Amino acid sequence: MRDLYILVITTITCIIQTILSSSSSSSSSSSSTESEILILPLKTQEIPSLSKLPFRHNVTLTVSLAVGSPPQNVTMVLDTGSELSWLHCNTTQNNASKESNFFDPTRSASYSPVHCSSPVCTNRTRDFAIPASCDSNDLCHATLSYADFSSSEGNLASENFHISSSNMSGLVFGCMGSTFSSNADEDAKTTGLMGMNRGSLSFVSQMAFPKFSYCISGSDFSGVLLLGEFSSSSSVFISPLNYTPLVQISTPLPYFDRVAYTVRLEGIKVSDKLLPIPESVFVPDHTGAGQTMVDSGTQFTFLLGPAYSVLREEFLNKTTGVLTALEGSDFVFQGAMDLCYRVPLKESENVSKVVPSVSLVFDGAEMSVSAESLLYRVPGQVRGTDSVYCFTFGNSDLLGVEAFLIGHHHQQDMWMEFDLENSRIGLAHTRCDLAVQRLGLAT
């Protein structure tokens, strides 16, 4: 069993709050008020991998903030694919030290449990996969389950969340006292999860921010997360923001996540050539299976089998004679990525120069994946004098996931704007390391 170590993007200790005035520039949107933006600079550290789906994530976005009165420092995984934010809660005095990755509600004067009769419990949990229930103390009980069969359960509560000098009181979250995970040691590296999807109890919905954005550098994995309205400037973006609308349906379907960031994938290009994939492949079926979700909790991008097989064949054809495919079916990276190559150690620095370009075509926008992001060097895998590199698109069918998942590995050096007010996602190519500097956040 090999050890897989990963890069985790985490906030540096300071969190900067800035106020940008819309009157300072001639923006096309007519706003007469100042917009408050919370800016969280990001950097990397190396820890063992975390797992939510049946594959491991090599990069996990985390934010550091404080919760409670007096404040307790916590670290939360940023997940645009989840609704409910939650923290590992521990009321055992010998485990609830300041150094542990637990939140202790007994030490907070502002902690307030949610009762079963509360509208929060009866109305705002309707999008949960497992309905909320009542425990023996008449408190609202939540159970979360994930595709890798891990789960977390506990009571809903409200609490004060602190970001820099801002205090957001009464935010609802899950105070989880019981968790089950096949990677419990790795999961314990963080205090919890920050749900950022479109559900009514997500962190961004409760904070009522009209937008949030993030940008991850492909060169040094630094980055930035912005919460709030941001008037873009030409000094930050290389290309203008292009928007793709979020797909919304009114009728509940069994396999359609209505609060996910669902977009319309229309095609895939290799070397600027549109692949012959039928349009019907990208359209969800009558059960809702087959939606395309943008998920910061997923690293790589996974396509349903009919689309993946066409992309795999074309990419393999384009690299034949240039790269040496890894033969044999005994190695499938992370259970769903079955196109891998042998690359001589001395040629590792040049591997990105010989691969074809790949683009994801959305309704109104296009995501061009950088050459550096198309092949991933698998840690610890060596064949003779060769390293093992795998194609960073995988097969959703092998995961048992009936959806297209757009991971954040392919969003590197892309400004990702989640415009909740206008129900759309904006994409713009940029240099995220330079954007961080131009925003005054360089360390």
N, C-alpha and C positions, 0 to 999 in steps of 0.2 A: 504494500500500500504506500503510494508516494505521498509526500507532504506537499500541499499546494498553498503557497503564500501569496498574499495579494496586496494591492495598493488600495488604501481607503482614503477618500478625500474627506478631510475633516476641517472644521473651522479653527482658525488660530484664536488665541485667547481673547483678543479684543474684538468687539462687535461695534461697528461704526454706524451711527445714525446720522443721516444727512437730510436736509430739506432742499428740494429742487423746485424752483418757481417756474410755472409754465409761462409766465409773462416774460421770462428772460430770452425766449426764442419765439420765432414766428411759426409755431406748430400748427398743423392743419386742424387739430382738435381744439375747439373753443372751450377752454377751462379758465375760470376766473379765480380759482382757488389754488393754493399751494398744495403740492402732492408730497406726502410723507413717504419716504422710502427707507426701508431697513436693509442695509447692505452687509452681507456676511462674507468676508474673504475666506477662501478655502486653500488648503494645502494637503499634502499626502503624508501618511504614515503606513508602516507595514505591519499587518497582523494576519492571523489565519483567516480563512474565508468564511463568509456568512452565507446562509442558504435560506431562500424563501420558496423558490420553485425547485424542481428536481435537478437543477444544475447549480453549480457554484458561481458566485459573482466575484469577478476579479477586482472590480472597483465598486465601492459602495459610498454613496454620498451621505455624509453625516453633518449635523449641525449641533453646536453646543450652546446651551442657554441655561436659564435658572428657573426653577419652579417652586412655588410655595412661599410661606411666610413664617420664619425667615427663609430666604431663597436657598434651595439646594441645587447644586450644579448637576446637570444631566446631559447626556449625549444621545441624540435621536437620529435614526436612519431616515433620510428623506425619501419618501415613496409616493410617487404620483399615481401608483396603482392601488392604493389603500385609502379607505375613508377614515376609520377611527384611529386617532393617535392614542398610543398607550405607553405606559411605563411599567417596568418591573417594580412592583411594590413589595416592601418587606417591613414588617412591624416587629421582627425579632431584634432585640436590642444588640445582641452580639454580632449581628450581620449588617446592621444599618449604620455603619460608620460613614464618615464623610468620604472615605476612600473607596467605598464599594460602589458598584454600578446598580444601586437600588434607590428608589425614592421612598422615603419614610413618611407616610401621611400623618402619623401620630406626632410628628415634630412640626407640623404646619397648622397655624391658626386659621388659615383661609381654606383648608380642605373641607369640601362639603359633598357627601355621597348623594347620588340621585335615587329617589324613591320610585317604586314601581308605578305609582299613580301620577308621576310627573309627566307632562306632555313630551319631555325629552325622551322618556322611555317608551311611551305609547305611540308617539307619532314620528319621531325623528330617527328611529332605528329600523324603519321599514325597508331600507335598502341593504340591510345586513343579510348575508347569505344564511346565517342561522339567527332566527328571531330572538330578541332579548327576552329574558325570563325573570322571574322573581326568586330571590333566595329566601332562606328561612327568616331573615331579618327584614323582609319586605323591601329589599334594595334591588335596583335594576342590575341584572347580571348579563354579561356579554360573553360570548364564545366566538373566537376567531379561528378559522382553519385555513390552511394553505395547501397548495397542490403537492407539496412534499410530505403531506400528512402531519406536519407540525401544527401545533395549536397553542392558543393562549386564552386564558379566561380569567375574569375578575369582575369587579363592579364598576359601573360608570360613576363618575364623580366630576365636580367642577373645582377648578383651582386657578390660581394666579400664575401666569407665565410671564417671564421677564426677558426682554431683549434689549440690551443696553439700558437706556434710561426709560424705555417704554414698559408700561405695566398693563398687560391684558388680563383683566379679571374675569372670572366666571367661565373660563373655557372648559368645555366638557372633554374628558378623556377617559381611557380605560385604566383603572388601577389594577394591574394584573398580578394575582398572587400565585397563579399556577400556569406553568408553561411546559410543553412537551416538544422536544426537538431532537433530531438525530445529531445536531451540532450544538449541543447545549453550552459547551465550553466557549465556542466561538460567539454564540449569541450573547453570552454574558459580557462581552467586550463593550456593549452599548447598553444604555439604560432603557431604551425603548424604540418606538417607531413614530414618525411624524406623518400621518396620513394627509395627502395633499390632492386627492381627487376632487370630483365635483359634488360629492355627497354633502348633505346639510351639516354633518358633524365633522367634516374634514377641518384641518387646522386653518387652511386658507379661507374656507367658507365662513368659519366662525369669526375670523379676523376681519372679514368683509373687505379684503383687498380686491381691487378690480383686476389686478394682474400680478403675476410673479414671473421671474425669469432666472435662468441660470446659464452658465457658460463654463465649459471644461476645456482646459488647454490640452492639445495633443502632444505638446513637447515636454512639459514638465508636470502635467496633471494638476497644476494649480487651477484655481477657478474662483467663481463668485456666484452668490445667490442673492437676488434682489426680491424683496417683498414689497409690492406697491406699484403705483403708476410710474413709468419711466419714459421720459421724452427722449427718444434716441437721437444721437448726433452722428454726423458723418465721421467724426474722429474715432468712434468706437467700432463701427461696422465697416467691413470691406465691401459688402454688397447690401442693397436695401432689404428690409424685411419683406418677405412674401408670405401671405397668409393662406392657410387652408382651413376651411370651416370644420367645426366639430360636428360629428354625426349624432343626431338625437332622435330617439323614437319614443312615442307615447305609450305604445302597447308593450307590456312586460313580456319578455321572451325568456325561456329557461336558460339559454346559454349566452345571453347578451348582457354585458355589464353596462347598465344605463348611466352610471356615474363615472365611468372611465373616460379618459381622453381619447375618444375614438375618432379617427380620421378616415378619409376615403383614399385608399391606395389604388392607383389606376394602372400602374405598370412598373417594370424594372428595366433599366438600360445597362448594357455592358458595352464599353467603348462607344458610348453615345448611340448604340443600336438598341431599339426597343425589342425586347424578347417576345416571341410568339406565345404569350400566355393568354388564354381566353379571359375576357372581361368578367365572366361569371365566377372565375376562381377567387376574385377579390371581393365578391358580394356576399354578405352573410346569408345563410339559408333561412328557411322558415322557422328554425329553432333559435336563430340568433348566432349560431356558431359561425366563425369566420370573420369576426370584426377585427379591425386593425387598431391596436392600442399603443400609445406612447407611454412608456413606463420607466421611470427613473430607478425603479427597484430591480430592473433587469439590465445586465451588462450588454450581452450580444443581441443580435436580431434573429428572430426565428420566424420562418415562413411555413405555411401549410404545404404539405407534400407536393401537390401538383405544381406550385410555383417554385418551390425549392429545387425540385428535380431538374427543371428547365434551366434555372440559374446555375446550378452545380455543373451541369453538362457543358454549358457555354463557357463558364470560367475555366473548367478543366481543359476544354479545347484550346482556349486562348493561351494557356500556360504550358501546353504540351511542347516539349523540346526546349523549354526555357527553365522550367522547374521540374524536379523529380518527385512524382507523386509517391506517397507512402503506401506501399502495397500491403495487402492483407486486410482482413476485416476484424482483426483482434483489437484494434485501437479506435475508439470513437471518443473524441474529446467531449467531456461533460455530457455524455450520453446522447447527444443529438447533432454533433458536428463531425461528419464522416469524410470530409475532404481535407486531407492533411498532406504535407510535403516534407521531404528531407532537404535541408539547406546546409551546405558546408559551413562550419563555424566561421571561416575566414570571409564568407560572402554574406553574412547576416546583415551587415549594414546596408547592403545594396538590394535586398530582397524586394523592397517597396518600389524600386525603379523598373521592375520587369512585369508588374501585374497590370491587367487592364482596369480601366475605371468602372465603377459601379454606381448607379444612381437609383434612388427610389422616387418615383413620380407620384405626387399627390395631386388632389384637386386644387389647383392654384399655386402650388409650390413644388420644389424639387430638392431633395436632399442628396447631394453628391458626397459620397463617402470618400474620405481621403485615402490615398494609396497606403499610407502607414497604418490605417485602421482595418485593411482588408485581410491581413494575415497576422495571426497572433502566435508569438513564440511560447510554446507550452513549457512551463517551468519543470525542471527535473527530467525532461524527456530528451534522451540522446541516443542516436543510432550510429555507432562507430564514431566517426568524426563529424557527424551531422547533427544539427539541431532539428527539432520537429516544430513546424509551423502549421497552424490549422486555419482554414477559411472561416471568417468570423460571422458567417451566416449559418444557421442551423435549421434542422427539420422539426417543426412543431409536433408533427405526428409522432416522432420518437419520444417526445416528452409527455404525450397524452394531453396536450393543450390544444383546444380547438379555436385557435386565434393566431393572428399575426402579431408579433410583439416587436416593437421598435426599441431596441436597447440604447443606452446612453453611450456605449462605446462608439457607435456610429454618429453620435451627436457631437463628438469632439470638434473643437473650433467652429461650432455653430452656436449662434445666440438663439436660445430657445425661449420664446415668450409665450406664456399661457394666459391668453386674454379671456378671462372669465366673463367680463362685462359684454363682450361682443361674440362670445362663443366661437373662438378660433385659436389657432396656434400659429405663431409667426416664426419663420426661419430666416436666418441671415448668416452668411459665411463671415467669419472674423478670425482674428488672432486673439484667442482668449487671454493669453499671457499679456499681450499689449493692452487689451481692454481693461484688465485689472489695473495696469499701471496708469492708464488714462483716466480711470475713475478714482485715482489717488489711493489705491489700496495695496500698492506694491510693498513687500516686506524686505 
